């Protein structure tokens, strides 16, 4: 067990690297923390559709990672969720574009829950019958999402921006693609990506270091398998948009606007990529964040309401910004937002505004680490990006005004898609 102390943050991290390649990182917190948060993350997500095997490339259906997440909870003796409930822990799982996470929070029975978590992960139980049953469950889940007008718009704006990159498909797949998932596909993907050497376990909060060390030593002896995960293959995505402007009439209560900015990803080191993501986040907050002048003016003129949001996506070979708003004056709002992003950005993002917001951003980032769940999530995210959560603060400090100016240049009008859903 390796001990690392980050005195600036009052944090200590204990690292255990098992012989089978699995990484365990423990972030203990003393009182008043009485909860333990455990997250097992695997860098296998919705974008890992096409990968290299010893027999060439393998192409899986859209939504395979999400389907596998569902089926991991299937056990020969029933649903694994029920045992978590008996132990009194709150368990969950989620699939993103780039990883799958299994997690739970507990105030007691931490080790029994850990034993059950690994028993579940290490007991793949896929057969034709339970896979067919799951198709109907996931289909109903997808239909529920497709009843949400905002989800429909999100999927549509991705299709307007991307020609072939898998980012254009919903994480859950499509009603058609999930029907192509088989128990053989799930087992093959499981064997290739769910190896112990491809797992990170992050444990934060109240911990018993001695008990955890004993548990993982015992686990290492039982599961000595060590192997490398396959390499994901991404199609070459053109720079141009699929579609720049679409207006549709829908059965909704108020007009909705979605603006997608397709960014051009470049090959960068992990450190430079983290720096870029943070620089763009800072830029968007200075331009359109809740404390910006533009945001205040838009609210005052009643051009936006509380639904206004900005989201960024940074994935391998695909990056974008998506702005969403509900408004009664959709053309005026669209014109202002596009102008702010492409024409007025240099005027609005002054050196003084940047220096002021950088301090705010740094404070918000450090404050967020007080939340165990946020801290564990960010720890895993940056670990899979080849960095440490506590080194990210130093990366943030390196961002200067020139970095922001560089990101402004990357937002170009010819790479902006506009989607409007008008009230019928």
VOFI-908604 format. One line per 3 residues: their letters; for each residue x negated, y, z of N, C-alpha, C. Coordinates in steps of 0.2 Angstrom, whole numbers, plus 5000, padded with zeros to 4 digits. Each point is the difference from the previous one (the first is absolute). Layout:
BEGIN
A) X/Y/Z/X/Y/Z/X/Y/Z; ...
END
This chain:
BEGIN
XXX) 4996/4994/5000/5004/5006/5000/4996/5006/5000; 5001/5005/4995/4996/5006/5000/5004/5006/5003; 4997/5004/5004/5003/5005/5003/4998/5007/4996
XXX) 5005/5004/4998/4998/5006/4997/5004/5006/5004; 4996/5005/5002/5003/5005/5004/5000/5007/4996; 5006/5003/4999/5001/5006/4997/5001/5005/5005
XXX) 4995/5003/5003/5001/5005/5006/5004/5006/4998; 4999/5003/4994/5004/5006/4998/5008/4999/5001; 5002/4993/4999/5007/4999/5000/5002/4996/5006
XXX) 4995/4999/5005/5002/4996/5005/5002/4993/4999; 4998/4997/4994/5002/4993/4998/4994/4995/5000; 5002/4994/5001/4995/4994/5000/5004/4995/4995
XXX) 4996/4997/4996/5002/4995/4996/4996/4994/5001; 5003/4994/5001/4997/4994/5000/5001/4996/4994; 4995/4998/4997/5000/4996/4993/4998/4993/5001
XXX) 5004/4995/4997/4999/4993/5000/5000/4998/4993; 4994/4997/4998/5000/4998/4993/5000/4992/5000; 5005/4997/4998/5000/4992/5001/4996/4997/4995
XXX) 4998/4994/5001/4996/4996/4995/5003/4999/4994; 5007/5000/5000/5004/4999/4994/5001/5006/4996; 4997/5006/5003/5000/5006/4996/5006/5005/5002
XXX) 5004/4998/5005/5006/5004/5002/4997/5006/5005; 5003/5006/4999/4997/5005/5004/5006/5002/5005; 4997/5001/5006/5005/5002/5006/4997/5006/5003
XXX) 5004/5005/5000/4998/5007/5003/5005/5002/5006; 4997/5001/5005/5004/5001/5006/4999/5007/5003; 5006/5004/5001/4999/5007/5002/5004/5000/5006
XXX) 4997/4999/5006/5003/5000/5006/5002/5007/5003; 5006/5001/5003/5002/5006/5003/5002/4998/5007; 4998/5004/5005/5002/4999/5007/5006/5003/5001
XXX) 5002/5000/5007/5007/5003/5002/4999/5008/4998; 5006/5003/4997/5007/4997/5001/5002/4996/4995; 4996/4996/4996/5002/4996/4995/5002/4993/5003
XXX) 5006/4998/4999/5002/4993/5002/5002/4995/4994; 4999/5003/4994/5002/4996/4994/4994/4998/4996; 5000/4994/4997/4995/4998/4996/5003/5000/4993
XXX) 4996/5002/4995/5003/5000/4993/4995/4996/4996; 5002/4995/4996/4996/4995/4997/5002/5001/4992; 4995/5001/4996/5002/5000/4993/4995/4995/4996
XXX) 5002/4995/4996/4996/4996/4996/5001/5002/4993; 4995/5003/4997/5001/5003/4993/4996/4996/4995; 5003/4999/4994/4996/4997/4995/5000/5004/4994
XXX) 4995/5002/4997/4999/5004/4994/5003/4997/4993; 5007/4998/5001/5003/4997/4994/5007/5003/5000; 5002/5004/4995/5006/5003/4999/5003/5000/4994
XXX) 5005/5004/4999/5004/5000/4994/4996/5001/4993; 4995/5003/5000/4996/5001/4994/4995/4994/4998; 5000/4996/5005/4995/4994/4999/5004/4994/4996
XXX) 5002/5002/4994/5004/4996/4996/4996/4995/4995; 4994/5003/4998/4996/4996/4995/4993/5000/5003; 4998/4993/5001/4994/4999/5003/4996/4995/4996
XXX) 4993/5000/5001/4996/4995/4997/4999/4994/5004; 5001/4994/4997/4999/4994/5003/4994/4996/4996; 4999/4994/5003/4995/4996/4997/5002/4998/4993
XXX) 5006/5000/4998/5003/4998/4994/5002/5006/4995; 4998/5006/5002/5002/5006/4996/5004/5005/5005; 5004/5004/4996/5004/5005/5004/5007/4996/5001
XXX) 5003/5002/5006/5006/4998/5002/5005/5006/5001; 5006/5000/4997/5005/5005/5000/5006/4998/5004; 5001/5003/5006/5006/4998/5004/5006/5005/4999
XXX) 5006/4998/5002/5006/5005/4999/4999/5006/5004; 5003/5006/4998/5001/5006/5004/5003/4998/5006; 4998/5002/5006/5003/4999/5006/4998/4994/5004
XXX) 4994/4996/4997/4998/4994/5003/4997/5001/5007; 4996/5006/5002/4998/5001/5006/5005/5001/5005; 5005/5004/4999/5006/5001/5004/5004/4993/5001
XXX) 5001/4996/4995/5003/4994/5001/4996/4995/5005; 4993/5000/4999/4996/4996/5004/5001/5002/5008; 5000/5007/5001/5001/5003/5006/5006/4997/5004
XXX) 5006/5000/4996/5006/4997/5002/4999/4992/5002; 4997/4997/4996/4999/4992/5001/4995/4998/5005; 4996/5005/5002/4995/4998/5005/5004/4999/5007
XXX) 5006/5003/5001/5003/4999/5006/5004/4993/5000; 5000/4997/4994/5004/4993/5000/4995/4995/5003; 5003/4996/5005/4996/4995/5003/5004/4993/5000
XXX) 4996/4995/5000/5004/4993/5000/5005/4999/5005; 4999/5004/5006/5005/4999/5005/5005/5006/5001; 5000/5005/4994/5004/5005/5000/4997/5007/4999
XXX) 5003/5005/5001/4998/5007/4999/4995/5002/5006; 4994/5003/4998/4995/5002/5005/5002/5005/5004; 5005/5005/4997/5002/5005/5004/5003/4998/5007
XXX) 5004/4995/5000/5003/4998/5006/4996/4999/5005; 4994/4997/4999/4995/4998/5005/4997/5007/5003; 4999/5005/4995/4998/5006/5003/5005/5003/5005
XXX) 5006/5000/4998/5005/5002/5004/5000/4997/5007; 4999/4993/5000/5000/4997/5006/4994/5002/5005; 4995/5002/4997/4994/5002/5003/5001/5008/5003
XXX) 5005/5003/4997/5001/5007/5002/4996/5005/4997; 4998/4998/4994/4996/5005/4996/5004/5002/4994; 4998/5006/4997/5003/5003/4995/4996/4999/4993
XXX) 5002/4996/4996/4996/4998/4994/5003/5003/4994; 4995/5001/4995/5002/5003/4994/4995/4998/4994; 5002/5002/4994/4995/4999/4995/5001/5005/4994
XXX) 4995/5002/4996/5002/5004/4995/4995/4999/4994; 5002/5001/4994/4996/5000/4994/4999/5007/4997; 4994/5002/4999/4999/5006/4996/4997/4998/4993
XXX) 4998/5006/4997/4997/4998/4993/4993/4996/5001; 4997/5001/5005/4993/4998/5001/4999/4995/5006; 5005/4999/5004/4998/4995/5005/5007/4997/5003
XXX) 5000/4995/5004/5005/4997/5004/4998/5000/5007; 5005/5002/5004/4998/5000/5007/5005/4997/5004; 4998/4996/5005/5004/4996/5005/4999/5003/5007
XXX) 5005/5003/5004/4998/5003/5006/5005/4999/5005; 4998/5001/5006/5005/5000/5006/4998/5005/5006; 5004/5002/5004/4999/5004/5006/5002/4996/5006
XXX) 4996/5000/5005/5002/4996/5006/4998/5003/5006; 5003/4999/5006/4998/5002/5006/4998/4994/5005; 5002/4994/4997/4998/4994/5003/4999/4994/4995
XXX) 4998/4995/5002/4999/4994/4995/4996/5002/4994; 4995/5004/5001/4996/5002/4994/4996/4994/4997; 4997/4996/5004/4996/4994/4997/5005/4995/4997
XXX) 5006/4998/5004/5004/4995/4997/5003/5003/4993; 5001/5006/5000/5003/5003/4993/4995/5000/4995; 4993/5001/5002/4995/4999/4995/4999/4993/4998
XXX) 5001/4995/5004/5000/4993/4998/5005/4999/4995; 5006/5003/5001/5006/4998/4996/4999/5004/4993; 4997/5006/5000/4998/5004/4994/4996/4996/4996
XXX) 4994/4997/5002/4996/4996/4996/5002/4994/4998; 5004/4997/5005/5004/4993/4998/5004/5001/4994; 5004/5006/5000/5004/5002/4994/4996/5001/4994
XXX) 4995/5004/5000/4996/5002/4994/4996/4994/4998; 4998/4995/5004/4997/4994/4998/5004/4994/4998; 5007/5001/5000/5004/4995/4998/5004/5002/4994
XXX) 4998/5000/4994/5004/5001/4994/5005/4995/4999; 5006/5002/5000/5006/4995/4999/5004/5002/4995; 4998/4999/4994/5004/5002/4994/5002/4993/4996
XXX) 5007/5000/4999/5002/4994/4995/5005/5003/4996; 5002/4996/4995/5005/5003/4995/5007/5002/5003; 5002/4997/5005/5006/5002/5003/5000/5006/5004
XXX) 4995/5001/5004/5000/5007/5004/4998/5006/4996; 4996/4998/4994/4998/5006/4996/5006/5002/4996; 5004/4995/4998/5007/5002/4996/5004/5004/5005
XXX) 5001/4998/5006/5004/5004/5005/4997/5007/5001; 4994/5001/5000/4997/5006/5001/5001/5005/4995; 5001/4997/4993/5001/5004/4995/5006/5004/5000
XXX) 5006/4997/5003/5006/5003/5001/5000/5006/5006; 4996/4998/5005/4999/5005/5005/4996/5006/4998; 4995/4999/4996/4996/5006/4997/5004/5004/4995
XXX) 5004/4996/4996/5004/5003/4995/5005/5005/5003; 5003/4998/5006/5005/5004/5004/4996/5006/5003; 4994/4999/5002/4996/5006/5003/4998/5005/4994
XXX) 4998/4997/4994/4999/5005/4995/5006/5004/4997; 5006/4996/5000/5006/5004/4998/5002/5005/5005; 4999/4999/5007/5001/5005/5005/4996/5006/4999
XXX) 4993/4999/4998/4996/5006/4998/5002/5003/4994; 5003/4997/4995/5002/5003/4994/5006/5004/5001; 5004/4999/5005/5005/5004/5002/4999/5007/5002
XXX) 4993/5000/5002/4998/5007/5003/4997/5004/4994; 5004/5006/4999/4998/5004/4994/4993/5002/5000; 4997/5001/5006/4993/5003/5000/4995/4994/4998
XXX) 5001/4994/5002/4996/4994/4998/5000/4999/4992; 5006/5001/4998/5001/5000/4992/4996/5005/4997; 5000/5006/5002/4996/5005/4998/4992/4999/5000
XXX) 4998/4997/5006/4993/4999/5001/4998/4995/4995; 5004/4994/4999/4998/4995/4995/5000/5003/4993; 5005/5005/4999/5000/5002/4993/4994/5005/4998
XXX) 4998/5004/5005/4995/5005/4999/4993/4996/4999; 4999/4994/5003/4994/4996/4999/5000/4997/4993; 5006/4998/4998/5001/4998/4993/4999/5005/4995
XXX) 5001/5007/5002/4999/5005/4995/4992/5002/5000; 4997/4998/5005/4992/5002/5000/4996/4994/4998; 5002/4994/5001/4995/4994/4999/5003/4996/4994
XXX) 4995/4998/4996/5001/4996/4994/5000/4993/5002; 4994/4998/5003/4999/4993/5002/4997/4998/5007; 4998/5005/5003/4998/4999/5007/5005/4998/5004
XXX) 4999/4994/5005/5005/4997/5004/5004/5005/5005; 4997/5006/5001/5003/5005/5004/5007/5002/4998; 5001/4999/4993/5007/5002/4998/5005/4995/5002
XXX) 4999/4994/5003/5005/4996/5003/5000/5000/5007; 5007/4999/5003/5001/5000/5007/4996/4995/5003; 4998/5002/5007/4996/4995/5004/5004/4993/5000
XXX) 5006/5000/5001/5004/4994/5000/5001/4997/4994; 4998/5003/4994/5001/4996/4994/5007/5003/4997; 5002/4996/4995/5007/5001/4997/5004/4994/5001
XXX) 5007/5001/4998/5004/4995/5001/4999/4994/4995; 4996/5002/4995/4998/4994/4995/4994/4997/5002; 4995/5004/5002/4993/4997/5002/5000/4995/5005
XXX) 5004/5002/5006/5000/4996/5006/5003/4993/4998; 5004/4999/4995/5003/4994/4998/4994/4995/4997; 4994/5003/4998/4995/4996/4997/4995/4998/5005
XXX) 5001/5002/5007/4996/4998/5005/5001/4992/5002; 4995/4996/5000/5001/4993/5002/4996/4999/5006; 5001/4994/5003/4996/4998/5006/4993/4999/4998
XXX) 4998/4997/4994/4994/4999/4998/4996/5007/4999; 5003/5005/4998/4997/5007/4999/4998/5002/5007; 5005/5000/5005/4999/5002/5007/4994/4997/5003
XXX) 5000/4993/4999/4994/4996/5003/4994/5002/4997; 4999/5001/4994/4994/5002/4997/4998/5007/5002; 5004/5004/5000/4998/5007/5002/4998/5000/5008
XXX) 5004/4996/5004/4998/4999/5007/4993/4998/5001; 4999/4994/4996/4993/4997/5001/4994/5005/4998; 5002/5004/4995/4994/5005/4998/4999/5006/5004
XXX) 5006/5003/5002/5000/5006/5003/5000/5000/5008; 5003/4995/5003/5002/5000/5007/4994/4996/5004; 4994/5000/4997/4995/4997/5003/4998/5004/5007
XXX) 4997/4996/5005/4998/5004/5006/4995/5005/4998; 4996/4999/4996/4995/5005/4998/5003/5006/4997; 5006/5000/4998/5003/5006/4997/5005/5003/5004
XXX) 4999/4999/5007/5005/5003/5005/4996/5005/5005; 5004/5005/5002/4998/5004/5005/5005/5000/5005; 4998/4999/5007/5004/5000/5005/4999/5007/5004
XXX) 5004/5004/5001/4999/5006/5004/5005/5000/5006; 4997/5000/5006/5003/5000/5006/4999/5006/5004; 5005/5004/5002/5000/5006/5003/5004/5001/5006
XXX) 4998/5003/5006/5004/5001/5006/4997/4996/5005; 5005/4998/5005/4998/4996/5006/4997/4993/4997; 4994/4998/5002/4997/4994/4998/4997/4996/5005
XXX) 4999/4994/5000/4996/4995/5004/4994/4998/4996; 4995/5003/5000/4994/4999/4995/4998/4992/5001; 4999/4998/5006/4998/4993/5001/5005/4995/4997
XXX) 5006/5001/5001/5005/4995/4997/5000/5001/4992; 4999/5006/4998/5000/5000/4992/4994/4997/4997; 4994/5001/5004/4994/4997/4997/5000/4992/5000
XXX) 5003/4998/5006/5001/4992/5000/5005/4998/4995; 5005/5003/4998/5005/4998/4995/4997/5000/4993; 4996/5005/4999/4997/5000/4993/4994/4995/4999
XXX) 4997/4999/5006/4995/4995/4999/5003/4993/4999; 5005/4999/5003/5004/4993/4999/5003/5000/4993; 5002/5006/4998/5003/5000/4993/4995/4999/4995
XXX) 4994/5003/5001/4994/4999/4995/4998/4993/4999; 5001/4996/5006/4998/4993/4999/5005/4996/4997; 5006/5002/5000/5006/4996/4997/5000/5001/4992
XXX) 4998/5007/4998/5001/5002/4993/4994/5003/4998; 4995/4995/4998/4993/5003/4998/5000/5002/4993; 5005/4999/4996/5000/5002/4993/4998/5007/4998
XXX) 4995/5000/4996/4998/5007/4998/4999/5000/4992; 5003/5005/4997/5000/5000/4993/5001/5008/4998; 4999/5001/4993/5002/5007/4998/5006/5000/4996
XXX) 5004/5006/5001/5006/5001/4996/4998/5001/4993; 5005/4999/4995/4999/5001/4993/5001/5008/4999; 4997/5002/4994/5000/5007/4998/5007/5001/4996
XXX) 5003/5006/5002/5006/5002/4997/4998/5003/4993; 5004/4999/4995/4999/5003/4993/5006/5005/4999; 4997/5006/4998/5005/5006/4999/5000/5001/4992
XXX) 5006/5001/4997/5000/5002/4993/4998/5007/5000; 4997/5002/4994/4998/5007/4999/5006/5004/4998; 5000/5005/5005/5006/5005/5000/4998/5006/4996
XXX) 5004/5002/4995/4999/5006/4996/5001/5006/5004; 4996/5005/4998/5001/5007/5004/5007/5003/4999; 5003/4999/4994/5006/5004/4998/5006/4997/5004
XXX) 5005/5004/5000/5006/4998/5004/5004/4995/4995; 5005/4996/5003/5005/4997/4996/5005/5004/4998; 5003/5005/5004/5005/5004/4999/4999/5007/5004
XXX) 5001/5005/4997/4999/5007/5004/5006/5002/5003; 5006/4999/4997/5006/5003/5003/5006/4996/4999; 5004/4999/5005/5006/4996/4999/5005/5003/5005
XXX) 5006/5001/4997/5006/5002/5004/5006/4995/4999; 5002/4998/5006/5006/4995/5000/5005/5003/5005; 5007/4998/4998/5005/5001/5004/5002/4994/5005
XXX) 5000/5002/5006/5002/4994/5005/5005/5002/5005; 5003/4995/5003/5005/5001/5005/4997/5002/5007; 4998/5006/5000/4996/5002/5007/5003/5007/5002
XXX) 4999/5002/5006/5003/5005/5003/4997/5007/4998; 4993/5000/4998/4996/5006/4999/4995/4998/4995; 4998/5005/4996/4995/4999/4995/4993/4998/5003
XXX) 4997/4995/4997/4993/4998/5003/4995/5001/4995; 4994/5002/5002/4994/5001/4996/4994/4996/5002; 4997/4997/4996/4994/4997/5002/4994/5001/4994
XXX) 4995/5003/5003/4994/5002/4996/4994/4995/5001; 4998/4997/4995/4994/4995/5001/4994/5003/4996; 4994/5000/5004/4994/5003/4997/4995/4994/4999
XXX) 4999/4998/4994/4995/4994/4999/4993/5003/5000; 4996/4997/5005/4993/5002/5001/4996/4995/4997; 4994/5003/4998/4995/4995/4997/4995/4997/5005
XXX) 5001/4994/5001/4995/4997/5005/4993/4999/4997; 4995/5002/5004/4993/4999/4998/4996/4995/5004; 4995/4997/4998/4996/4995/5004/4997/5004/5005
XXX) 5001/4999/5007/4997/5003/5005/4998/4995/5006; 4995/5002/5004/4998/4996/5006/5006/5001/5004; 5001/4995/5005/5005/5000/5005/5000/5007/5004
XXX) 4995/5002/5001/4999/5007/5004/5003/5005/4996; 4998/5001/4994/5003/5005/4995/5007/4999/4999; 5003/4994/5000/5007/4999/4998/5004/5002/5006
XXX) 4998/4999/5006/5003/5002/5006/5000/5008/5001; 4994/5003/4998/5000/5007/4999/5005/5003/4995; 5000/4997/4995/5005/5002/4995/5007/5000/5002
XXX) 5002/4994/5003/5007/5000/5003/5002/5005/5005; 4995/5001/5004/5001/5005/5005/5000/5007/4997; 4996/5002/4995/5000/5006/4997/5007/5002/4997
XXX) 5002/4995/4996/5007/5001/4997/5005/5001/5005; 5000/4996/5006/5005/5001/5005/5000/5007/5003; 4994/5002/5001/4999/5007/5002/5003/5005/4995
XXX) 4998/4999/4994/5002/5005/4995/5008/5000/4999; 5003/4995/5001/5007/4999/4999/5004/5004/5006; 4997/4999/5006/5002/5003/5006/5000/5007/5000
XXX) 4994/5003/4997/4999/5007/5000/5005/5003/4995; 5001/4996/4994/5004/5003/4995/5008/5000/5002; 5002/4994/5002/5007/4998/5001/5002/4997/5007
XXX) 4995/5000/5004/5002/4997/5007/5005/5004/5004; 5002/4998/5005/5005/5003/5005/4998/5007/5002; 4993/5001/5001/4998/5006/5002/4998/5005/4995
XXX) 5001/4998/4993/4998/5004/4995/5005/5006/4998; 4997/5005/4997/5004/5006/4998/5006/4998/4995; 4998/4995/4995/5004/4998/4995/5006/4996/5003
XXX) 4998/4996/5004/5006/4996/5004/5005/5004/5003; 4997/5005/5004/5005/5005/5003/5004/5004/4996; 4997/5002/4994/5004/5003/4995/5005/4996/4997
XXX) 4999/4994/4998/5004/4995/4997/5006/4999/5005; 4999/4999/5006/5005/4999/5005/5005/5006/5001; 4996/5006/5000/5004/5006/5001/5005/5002/4994
XXX) 4997/4998/4994/5005/5001/4994/5004/4994/4999; 5000/4995/5004/5005/4994/5000/4999/4996/4994; 4993/5000/4998/4999/4996/4994/4998/4993/5002
XXX) 4998/4999/5006/4999/4993/5003/5004/4999/5007; 5000/4994/5002/5003/4998/5007/4995/4996/5003; 5002/4997/5006/4995/4996/5004/4998/4993/4996
XXX) 5003/4999/4995/4998/4994/4996/4994/5000/4996; 4997/5007/5000/4994/5001/4996/4994/4996/5002; 4997/4997/4996/4994/4995/5002/4995/5000/4995
XXX) 4994/4999/5002/4994/4999/4995/4996/4993/5002; 4999/4996/4996/4997/4994/5001/4994/4999/4995; 4995/4997/5003/4994/4998/4995/4999/4993/5000
XXX) 4997/4997/4995/4998/4993/4999/4994/5000/4997; 4995/4996/5003/4993/4999/4998/4999/4993/5000; 5000/4997/4994/4999/4993/4999/4995/4999/4995
XXX) 4997/4994/4999/4995/4998/4995/5003/5002/4993; 4996/5005/4997/5002/5002/4993/5007/5003/4999; 5002/5002/5006/5007/5004/4999/5001/5004/5006
XXX) 5000/5007/4999/5001/5005/5005/5006/5005/4998; 5004/5002/5005/5005/5005/4998/5003/5004/5006; 5003/5005/4998/5004/5004/5005/5007/5000/4998
XXX) 5005/4999/5005/5007/5000/4998/5003/5005/5005; 5004/5005/4997/5004/5005/5004/5007/4999/4999; 5004/5000/5005/5007/4998/5000/5004/5006/5003
XXX) 5006/5002/4997/5004/5005/5003/5007/4999/4998; 5004/5003/5004/5008/5000/4999/5001/5008/4999; 5004/5002/4995/5001/5007/4999/5006/5001/4996
XXX) 5003/5006/5000/5005/5002/4996/4998/5005/4994; 4993/5001/5000/4997/5004/4995/4994/4997/4997; 5001/4994/4997/4995/4996/4998/4995/5002/4995
XXX) 5002/5004/4995/4995/5002/4995/4996/5006/5003; 5002/5004/5004/4996/5005/5004/4995/4997/5004; 5002/4995/5004/4996/4997/5005/4994/4996/4996
XXX) 5002/4996/4995/4995/4997/4995/4995/5005/4998; 5002/5005/4997/4995/5005/4997/4996/5003/5006; 5002/5001/5006/4996/5003/5005/4995/4995/5002
XXX) 5002/4994/5001/4995/4994/5003/4995/4999/4995; 5002/4999/4993/4995/4999/4995/4995/5006/5000; 5002/5006/5000/4996/5006/5000/4995/5000/5006
XXX) 5003/4998/5006/4996/5000/5006/4994/4995/4999; 5001/4994/4997/4995/4995/5000/4995/5002/4994; 5002/5003/4995/4996/5001/4994/4997/5007/4999
XXX) 5004/5005/5002/4998/5007/4999/4998/5004/5006; 5004/4999/5005/4999/5004/5006/4995/4997/5005; 4998/4994/4999/4997/4996/5005/4993/5004/5002
XXX) 4997/5003/4996/4993/5003/5001/5002/5007/5004; 5005/5003/4999/5002/5006/5003/5002/4999/5007; 5004/4994/5001/5003/4998/5007/4994/4997/5004
XXX) 4996/4996/4998/4995/4996/5004/4994/5005/5000; 5000/5004/5005/4994/5005/5001/4995/4996/5005; 4994/5003/5000/4995/4997/5005/5003/5001/5007
XXX) 5003/5005/5001/5002/5001/5007/5006/4995/5002; 5004/4999/4995/5006/4995/5001/4997/4993/5001; 4995/4998/4996/4997/4994/5001/4996/4999/5007
XXX) 4996/5005/5002/4997/5000/5006/5005/4999/5006; 5005/5003/5000/5005/5000/5005/5004/4993/5000; 5002/4998/4994/5003/4993/5000/4996/4994/5002
XXX) 4993/5001/4998/4996/4994/5001/5000/4999/5008; 5000/5005/5004/5000/4999/5007/5006/4997/5003; 5006/5002/4997/5006/4997/5001/5000/4993/4998
XXX) 4998/4998/4994/5000/4993/4998/4996/4996/5004; 4994/5002/5002/4995/4996/5005/5004/4999/5006; 5003/5005/5003/5003/4999/5007/5006/4995/4999
XXX) 5004/5001/4995/5005/4995/4999/4998/4993/4999; 4994/4999/4996/4998/4993/4999/4997/4997/5007; 4997/5004/5004/4997/4997/5007/5006/4999/5004
XXX) 5005/5005/5000/5006/4999/5005/5004/4993/4998; 5000/4999/4993/5004/4994/4998/4997/4993/5003; 4994/5000/5002/4996/4994/5003/5003/4999/5007
XXX) 5004/5004/5003/5003/4999/5006/5005/4994/5000; 5003/5000/4994/5005/4995/4998/4997/4993/4998; 5001/4995/5004/4997/4993/4999/5001/4997/4993
XXX) 5006/5001/4998/5002/4997/4994/4997/5004/4994; 5000/5006/5000/4996/5004/4995/4993/4999/5000; 4997/5000/5006/4993/4998/5001/4998/4994/4997
XXX) 5004/4994/5001/4998/4994/4998/5001/5000/4992; 5005/5003/4998/5002/5000/4992/4994/5004/4997; 4998/5006/5002/4995/5003/4997/4993/4997/5000
XXX) 4999/4996/5006/4994/4997/5001/4999/4994/4994; 5006/4997/4999/5000/4994/4995/4999/5003/4993; 5004/5006/4999/4999/5003/4993/4993/5002/4999
XXX) 4997/5004/5004/4993/5002/4998/4995/4994/5001; 5001/4995/5004/4996/4994/5000/5000/4997/4993; 5006/4999/4997/5000/4997/4993/4998/5005/4995
XXX) 4999/5006/5001/4997/5005/4996/4992/5000/5001; 4998/4996/5004/4992/5000/5001/4998/5005/5005; 5004/5003/5004/4998/5005/5005/5003/4998/5007
XXX) 4998/5005/5005/5003/4999/5006/5004/5006/5002; 5006/4999/5004/5004/5005/5002/4997/5006/5003; 4995/4999/5004/4997/5005/5004/4994/5004/4995
XXX) 4998/4997/4995/4996/5003/4995/5004/5005/4996; 5006/4998/4999/5004/5004/4995/5001/5008/5002; 4999/5001/5007/5000/5007/5002/4994/5004/4998
XXX) 4994/4996/4999/4994/5003/4997/5001/5002/4993; 5004/4995/4996/5001/5001/4993/5004/5006/4999; 5006/5000/5005/5004/5006/4999/4996/5007/5001
XXX) 4996/5000/5005/4996/5006/5001/4996/5002/4994; 4998/4995/4996/4996/5001/4994/5004/5004/4994; 5006/5000/5001/5004/5003/4994/4999/5007/5001
XXX) 4999/5003/4994/4999/5007/5000/5005/5003/4995; 5000/5007/4999/5004/5003/4995/4999/4998/4993; 4994/4999/4998/4999/4998/4993/5003/4993/4999
XXX) 5001/4996/5005/5003/4993/4999/5008/5001/4998; 5003/5005/5004/5007/5002/4998/5000/5003/4993; 4996/5004/4998/5000/5003/4994/5000/4995/4994
XXX) 4995/4995/5002/5000/4994/4995/5006/4997/4999; 5004/4998/5005/5006/4997/5000/5005/5004/4997; 5000/5006/5000/5005/5004/4997/4999/4999/4992
XXX) 4994/5000/4998/4999/4999/4993/5003/4993/4997; 5001/4995/5005/5002/4994/4998/5008/5000/4999; 5003/5005/5002/5007/5000/4999/5002/5004/4994
XXX) 5002/4996/4994/5001/5004/4994/5007/4999/4997; 5003/5005/4997/5007/5000/4998/5001/4994/4995; 4996/4998/4996/5001/4995/4995/5001/4993/5004
XXX) 4998/5000/5006/5001/4993/5003/5005/5001/5006; 5005/5004/4999/5005/5001/5005/5007/4997/4997; 5003/4995/5003/5006/4998/4998/5006/5003/5004
XXX) 5005/5001/4997/5006/5003/5004/5006/4996/4999; 5003/4998/5006/5006/4996/4999/5006/5004/5004; 5005/5000/4997/5006/5004/5003/5006/4995/5000
XXX) 5003/5000/5006/5007/4996/5000/5005/5005/5002; 5004/5002/4995/5005/5005/5001/5007/4997/5003; 5003/5004/5004/5007/4998/5003/5005/4999/4995
X) 5003/4995/4999/5006/4999/4995/5005/5005/5001
END
